[in-house]
Amino acid sequence: MDPILIAVIVLGVMALIGGLLYVGLSDNNDHDPLQERLAQYGERELPESLQEIELEIGFKDRVLVPLVRNIAGITTRMTPQKQLAQTRRKLELAGSTSDPGTFYATRIAMTLVFGGAGAMLGFMVMEETMMMGLAYTGGGALLGFIFPMMSLNSKIRKRQESIVKALPDALDLLVICVEAGLGFDMAMGKVYEKWDNELALAFGRVLREIQLGKLRREALKDMADRMDVPDVNAFTAAIIQADQLGVSMSKILRVQSDQMRTKRRQRAQEKAQQAPVKMMIPMVLLIFPSIWIVLLGPALLTIMDVGVF
């Protein structure tokens, strides 16, 4: 069979499946479809038939979303529990509300889409041989398979960096609120009200868990586990210890605030010392060659005109 025909068929199938999975996975989790349907029927009489209800549901909610959920369920059942736990842990560290099944379905969709793009590039655009076309297809599929994990790791790193940057300022506000007479829970509430970052959202979740009956030390431990940041671990350990031993909370917060400020200054100094080393690579590869061309180019042309070479 003609390799181009094979590439077209493979590309069509992969693009169709990948498109269906992508549209299904792009479902917005911020709204509740049940509440929207109830709101639609709240101002009208009962529908005439069940067929009328089904026809008024969009194609995405009627076909694509159940398809993606079924694929996610299949991947969840076929994946080892240890790997599911690791993926769930990574999603938790990234602050995502997705489940591992949806994440694996996303990887399948990206694998099909990138594999189809590689097949199109290898067989149709570059017009390579069968082996090279299959290499392009396999490379694209591999890239699509590892890209979601790379993106997830990047989100985890950025979230942890934002928490580390926000922690000293949050501790300063906690110190001010506690020394002004507020309790520790109310001080965390002030941080949650004033800011809109990952640390403030974590404080808000801790307050909601405490209101639901969880102990403060357990809520703080769970918050530290969801972040996996050494500074947050030290902060929560100090707060839990002060709560158990009856130590003044304001003194503990003051000490923690000073320590976090010192650590932030040390990190800034460390990055400043690393800057010259990191600048050497672009300078050697990009700046120095341009300078050599500008300085030595005219002299080289003059020497060539004289006839030395």
C-alpha positions in Angstrom: 0.0 0.0 0.0 1.2 3.5 -0.7 2.9 5.1 2.3 1.1 8.4 1.7 -2.3 6.7 1.8 -1.3 4.9 5.0 -0.2 8.3 6.5 -3.5 9.9 5.5 -5.6 7.1 7.1 -3.5 7.1 10.3 -3.6 10.9 10.5 -7.4 10.9 10.0 -8.1 8.3 12.7 -5.7 9.9 15.2 -7.0 13.4 14.5 -10.6 12.3 15.0 -10.0 10.4 18.2 -7.7 13.2 19.5 -10.2 15.9 18.7 -13.0 14.0 20.4 -10.9 13.5 23.5 -9.7 17.1 23.5 -13.2 18.6 23.2 -14.4 16.3 25.9 -11.5 17.1 28.3 -12.1 20.8 27.8 -15.3 20.6 29.8 -15.4 23.5 32.3 -15.5 22.2 35.9 -16.6 25.5 37.3 -20.2 25.1 36.4 -22.7 22.4 37.4 -24.6 20.9 34.4 -27.4 19.7 36.7 -27.9 23.2 38.1 -28.0 24.7 34.6 -30.6 22.2 33.4 -32.7 22.8 36.5 -32.5 26.5 36.0 -33.6 26.1 32.4 -36.7 24.1 33.4 -37.4 26.2 36.5 -39.2 28.9 34.6 -41.2 26.6 32.3 -43.6 23.7 32.5 -42.6 20.1 32.6 -41.2 18.8 29.3 -43.4 16.9 27.1 -41.2 13.8 26.7 -37.9 12.3 27.6 -36.7 12.7 24.0 -37.2 16.4 24.2 -34.9 16.6 27.2 -32.2 14.5 25.5 -32.4 16.6 22.3 -31.9 19.8 24.3 -28.7 18.6 25.8 -25.7 19.6 23.7 -23.6 17.1 21.7 -20.6 17.7 24.0 -22.5 16.9 27.2 -24.4 14.1 25.5 -21.6 12.2 23.7 -18.1 13.6 24.2 -18.1 14.0 28.0 -19.4 10.5 28.7 -16.9 9.1 26.1 -14.0 10.8 27.9 -15.3 9.6 31.3 -15.5 6.1 30.0 -11.9 6.2 28.6 -10.7 7.7 31.9 -12.4 4.9 33.8 -10.8 2.3 31.5 -7.3 3.8 31.9 -7.9 4.0 35.7 -8.7 0.3 35.8 -5.7 -0.7 33.7 -3.2 1.4 35.6 -1.4 0.0 38.7 -2.6 1.5 42.0 0.9 2.7 42.9 1.1 4.7 39.7 -2.3 6.1 40.3 -1.3 7.2 43.8 1.8 8.9 42.4 -0.2 10.7 39.8 -2.8 11.8 42.3 0.0 13.1 44.5 1.4 15.1 41.6 -2.0 16.6 40.8 -2.5 17.5 44.4 0.9 19.2 44.5 0.1 21.1 41.3 -3.2 22.4 42.9 -5.3 20.7 40.2 -8.8 19.3 40.9 -8.5 16.7 38.1 -8.4 13.0 38.8 -5.7 10.6 37.5 -8.1 9.0 35.0 -8.7 12.4 33.3 -5.0 13.0 33.3 -4.3 9.7 31.6 -7.0 10.4 29.1 -5.3 13.7 28.3 -2.1 11.9 27.7 -3.8 9.6 25.3 -5.3 12.5 23.4 -2.0 14.3 23.2 -0.3 11.1 22.0 -2.8 10.7 19.2 -2.7 14.4 18.2 1.1 14.7 18.2 1.5 11.3 16.6 -0.9 12.3 13.8 1.1 15.6 13.3 4.3 13.6 13.1 2.8 11.3 10.5 1.6 14.2 8.4 5.0 15.8 8.7 6.9 12.7 7.8 4.8 11.3 5.0 3.1 14.3 3.4 5.2 17.3 4.1 8.8 15.9 4.1 7.8 12.9 1.8 10.2 10.6 3.7 10.6 6.9 3.3 8.5 4.4 5.3 11.0 4.1 8.1 11.6 7.8 8.4 7.8 8.5 8.4 7.3 5.9 11.1 10.2 7.5 13.1 8.5 10.9 12.8 5.2 9.4 13.9 6.8 7.6 16.9 8.7 10.7 17.9 5.5 12.8 17.8 3.6 10.2 19.8 6.4 10.1 22.4 6.4 13.8 22.7 2.7 13.9 23.1 2.9 11.2 25.8 5.5 13.0 27.9 4.3 16.6 27.4 1.4 16.4 29.9 3.8 15.1 32.6 6.3 17.8 31.8 3.6 20.4 32.0 2.4 19.0 35.4 5.9 19.1 36.8 6.3 22.7 35.6 3.0 23.6 37.4 4.2 22.0 40.6 7.5 23.9 40.5 5.8 27.2 39.8 3.3 26.7 42.5 6.0 25.9 45.1 8.0 28.9 44.0 5.0 31.2 44.4 4.3 29.8 47.9 7.9 30.3 49.0 7.8 33.9 47.7 4.5 34.7 49.4 5.2 33.1 52.8 7.4 35.9 54.4 4.7 38.5 53.6 2.0 36.3 54.9 3.9 35.7 58.1 4.3 39.5 58.5 0.6 39.9 58.2 -0.1 37.1 60.7 2.3 38.7 63.2 0.5 42.0 62.9 -2.9 40.5 63.2 -2.0 38.3 66.2 -0.2 41.1 68.0 -3.2 43.3 67.4 -5.4 40.8 69.4 -6.8 38.4 66.8 -6.6 34.7 67.1 -4.5 32.6 64.8 -7.5 31.4 62.8 -8.8 34.9 62.3 -5.4 36.0 61.3 -5.3 33.3 58.6 -8.7 34.6 57.6 -7.3 38.0 57.1 -4.5 36.6 54.8 -7.2 34.8 52.9 -9.2 38.0 52.5 -6.4 40.2 51.5 -4.5 38.1 48.9 -5.4 35.8 46.0 -2.4 33.4 45.7 -1.8 29.8 46.3 -0.8 30.3 50.0 -3.9 32.4 50.7 -6.1 29.8 49.1 -4.5 27.1 51.2 -5.2 29.1 54.4 -8.8 29.4 53.3 -9.1 25.6 52.9 -7.6 25.1 56.3 -10.2 27.4 57.8 -13.0 25.6 56.1 -11.7 22.2 57.3 -11.5 23.6 60.9 -15.1 24.8 60.6 -16.1 21.3 59.5 -14.6 19.8 62.7 -11.1 18.9 61.8 -8.4 19.7 64.4 -6.2 22.6 63.7 -3.0 20.6 63.8 -4.4 18.0 61.4 -5.6 20.7 59.0 -2.1 22.3 59.0 -0.4 19.0 58.5 -2.6 18.3 55.5 -1.8 21.7 54.1 1.9 21.1 54.4 1.5 17.7 52.7 -0.4 19.3 49.8 2.4 21.8 49.2 5.6 19.8 50.0 7.6 23.0 50.6 10.3 22.8 53.4 9.5 26.4 54.6 5.8 25.6 55.0 6.7 22.3 56.8 8.9 24.2 59.3 6.2 26.9 59.8 3.4 24.3 60.4 5.6 22.3 62.7 6.4 25.4 64.8 2.7 26.4 65.0 1.6 22.9 66.0 4.3 22.7 68.7 3.4 26.1 70.0 -0.3 25.1 70.1 0.5 21.9 72.0 2.9 23.5 74.5 1.0 26.7 75.1 3.8 29.0 73.9 2.9 32.5 72.9 1.7 32.4 69.2 2.9 35.9 68.5 6.5 35.1 69.6 6.6 32.0 67.4 5.2 33.9 64.4 7.8 36.7 65.0 10.6 34.2 65.0 9.3 32.4 61.9 8.9 35.7 60.1 12.5 36.7 60.8 13.7 33.3 59.6 11.7 33.4 56.4 13.0 36.9 55.7 16.6 35.7 56.2 16.1 32.7 54.0 14.6 34.9 51.2 17.6 37.2 51.4 19.9 34.3 51.2 18.1 32.9 48.2 18.4 36.3 46.4 22.1 36.4 47.2 22.6 32.8 45.9 20.9 33.6 42.6 22.9 36.8 42.3 26.1 34.7 42.7 24.9 32.2 40.1 24.1 34.9 37.5 27.7 35.4 36.1 28.1 31.6 35.6 24.7 31.4 33.8 25.6 34.4 31.7 28.7 32.7 30.3 26.9 30.4 28.0 24.9 33.0 26.0 28.0 35.3 26.0 30.3 32.7 24.6 27.8 31.3 22.0 26.1 34.5 20.9 27.8 37.7 22.0 31.5 36.9 21.6 31.2 35.6 18.0 29.4 38.8 17.0 32.1 40.9 18.6 34.8 38.9 16.8 33.1 39.3 13.4 32.8 43.1 13.9 36.4 43.5 15.1 38.2 41.0 12.9 36.0 41.0 9.8 37.4 44.3 8.3 41.0 43.2 9.0 40.4 39.8 7.4 38.9 41.4 4.3 41.9 43.8 4.0 44.3 40.9 4.3 42.4 39.0 1.6 42.6 42.0 -0.7 46.4 42.3 -0.2 46.7 38.7 -1.3 48.2 37.1 1.7 45.8 34.2 1.5 
